[in-house]
Amino acid sequence: MADFDLENFTHRLLSESLFYDLEYGLVGSVSLVDPEAEREAYIASFMPDDGTFLIEEATAWEDLPDELEDEEDVAYALAVDSVEHGTYEVPEVAAESLLDLARQHDLLPSVTVLFEDEEL
């Protein structure tokens, strides 16, 4: 049996997190979070309108409250504005870019499932 390949595992997990479910209108989104700044740095998701995978770099963030009001609140500031970092035809290439960004900037992943009707 081959040794466990953490790189392959991580790449595959990121790829599969960038999903689109046409029947239910669900979109998988991956954020890369800067734990020191406590905010999103990059956001990736499938774009149903054109069938591509988009990675955006955050440029502005919501204010992070001093205390979380609800257990479901995220413990980092969400991006409210961004610029395009890259567009990809397949999730594996987008995942590779996410992995490179995470390594380069020491970022942590966060996965969210959105309804297609929500702002992507």
Contacts in CASP RR format, 6 or more apart in sequence:
PFRMAT RR
TARGET T0000
AUTHOR 0000-0000-0000
METHOD contacts of the structure
MODEL  1
MADFDLENFTHRLLSESLFYDLEYGLVGSVSLVDPEAEREAYIASFMPDD
GTFLIEEATAWEDLPDELEDEEDVAYALAVDSVEHGTYEVPEVAAESLLD
LARQHDLLPSVTVLFEDEEL
10 99 0 8 1.000
11 92 0 8 1.000
11 95 0 8 1.000
11 96 0 8 1.000
11 99 0 8 1.000
12 95 0 8 1.000
14 30 0 8 1.000
14 94 0 8 1.000
14 95 0 8 1.000
14 98 0 8 1.000
14 99 0 8 1.000
14 109 0 8 1.000
15 91 0 8 1.000
15 92 0 8 1.000
15 94 0 8 1.000
15 95 0 8 1.000
16 91 0 8 1.000
17 28 0 8 1.000
17 29 0 8 1.000
17 30 0 8 1.000
17 109 0 8 1.000
17 111 0 8 1.000
18 28 0 8 1.000
18 29 0 8 1.000
18 30 0 8 1.000
18 44 0 8 1.000
18 45 0 8 1.000
18 46 0 8 1.000
18 53 0 8 1.000
18 91 0 8 1.000
18 94 0 8 1.000
18 95 0 8 1.000
19 26 0 8 1.000
19 27 0 8 1.000
19 28 0 8 1.000
19 46 0 8 1.000
19 91 0 8 1.000
20 26 0 8 1.000
20 27 0 8 1.000
20 28 0 8 1.000
20 46 0 8 1.000
20 48 0 8 1.000
20 51 0 8 1.000
20 116 0 8 1.000
21 27 0 8 1.000
25 48 0 8 1.000
25 115 0 8 1.000
25 116 0 8 1.000
25 117 0 8 1.000
26 113 0 8 1.000
26 114 0 8 1.000
26 115 0 8 1.000
26 116 0 8 1.000
27 45 0 8 1.000
27 46 0 8 1.000
27 48 0 8 1.000
27 113 0 8 1.000
27 114 0 8 1.000
27 115 0 8 1.000
27 116 0 8 1.000
27 120 0 8 1.000
28 45 0 8 1.000
28 46 0 8 1.000
28 111 0 8 1.000
28 112 0 8 1.000
28 113 0 8 1.000
28 114 0 8 1.000
29 43 0 8 1.000
29 44 0 8 1.000
29 45 0 8 1.000
29 111 0 8 1.000
29 112 0 8 1.000
29 113 0 8 1.000
29 114 0 8 1.000
29 120 0 8 1.000
30 43 0 8 1.000
30 44 0 8 1.000
30 45 0 8 1.000
30 98 0 8 1.000
30 109 0 8 1.000
30 110 0 8 1.000
30 111 0 8 1.000
30 112 0 8 1.000
31 40 0 8 1.000
31 41 0 8 1.000
31 42 0 8 1.000
31 43 0 8 1.000
31 44 0 8 1.000
31 79 0 8 1.000
31 109 0 8 1.000
31 110 0 8 1.000
31 111 0 8 1.000
31 112 0 8 1.000
32 40 0 8 1.000
32 41 0 8 1.000
32 42 0 8 1.000
32 43 0 8 1.000
32 44 0 8 1.000
32 98 0 8 1.000
32 101 0 8 1.000
32 102 0 8 1.000
32 105 0 8 1.000
32 107 0 8 1.000
32 108 0 8 1.000
32 109 0 8 1.000
32 110 0 8 1.000
33 39 0 8 1.000
33 40 0 8 1.000
33 41 0 8 1.000
33 76 0 8 1.000
33 107 0 8 1.000
33 108 0 8 1.000
33 109 0 8 1.000
33 110 0 8 1.000
34 40 0 8 1.000
34 41 0 8 1.000
34 76 0 8 1.000
34 105 0 8 1.000
34 106 0 8 1.000
34 107 0 8 1.000
35 76 0 8 1.000
35 106 0 8 1.000
35 107 0 8 1.000
35 108 0 8 1.000
38 64 0 8 1.000
38 75 0 8 1.000
38 76 0 8 1.000
38 77 0 8 1.000
39 58 0 8 1.000
39 61 0 8 1.000
39 64 0 8 1.000
39 76 0 8 1.000
39 77 0 8 1.000
39 78 0 8 1.000
39 79 0 8 1.000
40 58 0 8 1.000
40 61 0 8 1.000
40 76 0 8 1.000
40 77 0 8 1.000
40 78 0 8 1.000
40 79 0 8 1.000
40 110 0 8 1.000
41 57 0 8 1.000
41 58 0 8 1.000
41 101 0 8 1.000
41 105 0 8 1.000
41 107 0 8 1.000
42 55 0 8 1.000
42 56 0 8 1.000
42 57 0 8 1.000
42 58 0 8 1.000
42 85 0 8 1.000
42 98 0 8 1.000
42 101 0 8 1.000
42 107 0 8 1.000
43 55 0 8 1.000
43 56 0 8 1.000
43 58 0 8 1.000
43 79 0 8 1.000
43 82 0 8 1.000
44 53 0 8 1.000
44 54 0 8 1.000
44 55 0 8 1.000
44 56 0 8 1.000
44 94 0 8 1.000
44 98 0 8 1.000
45 53 0 8 1.000
45 54 0 8 1.000
45 114 0 8 1.000
45 120 0 8 1.000
46 52 0 8 1.000
46 53 0 8 1.000
46 54 0 8 1.000
46 91 0 8 1.000
47 53 0 8 1.000
47 54 0 8 1.000
47 120 0 8 1.000
48 116 0 8 1.000
48 120 0 8 1.000
52 87 0 8 1.000
52 88 0 8 1.000
52 89 0 8 1.000
53 87 0 8 1.000
53 88 0 8 1.000
53 89 0 8 1.000
53 90 0 8 1.000
53 91 0 8 1.000
53 93 0 8 1.000
53 94 0 8 1.000
54 84 0 8 1.000
54 86 0 8 1.000
54 87 0 8 1.000
54 88 0 8 1.000
55 84 0 8 1.000
55 85 0 8 1.000
55 86 0 8 1.000
55 87 0 8 1.000
55 88 0 8 1.000
55 94 0 8 1.000
55 97 0 8 1.000
55 98 0 8 1.000
55 101 0 8 1.000
56 79 0 8 1.000
56 82 0 8 1.000
56 83 0 8 1.000
56 84 0 8 1.000
56 85 0 8 1.000
57 82 0 8 1.000
57 83 0 8 1.000
57 84 0 8 1.000
57 85 0 8 1.000
58 79 0 8 1.000
58 81 0 8 1.000
58 82 0 8 1.000
59 79 0 8 1.000
59 81 0 8 1.000
59 82 0 8 1.000
59 83 0 8 1.000
60 79 0 8 1.000
60 80 0 8 1.000
60 81 0 8 1.000
60 82 0 8 1.000
61 77 0 8 1.000
61 78 0 8 1.000
61 79 0 8 1.000
61 80 0 8 1.000
62 77 0 8 1.000
62 78 0 8 1.000
62 79 0 8 1.000
62 80 0 8 1.000
63 77 0 8 1.000
64 76 0 8 1.000
64 77 0 8 1.000
65 73 0 8 1.000
68 75 0 8 1.000
74 110 0 8 1.000
76 110 0 8 1.000
85 97 0 8 1.000
85 101 0 8 1.000
86 97 0 8 1.000
88 94 0 8 1.000
88 97 0 8 1.000
98 109 0 8 1.000
101 107 0 8 1.000
102 108 0 8 1.000
102 109 0 8 1.000
114 120 0 8 1.000
END
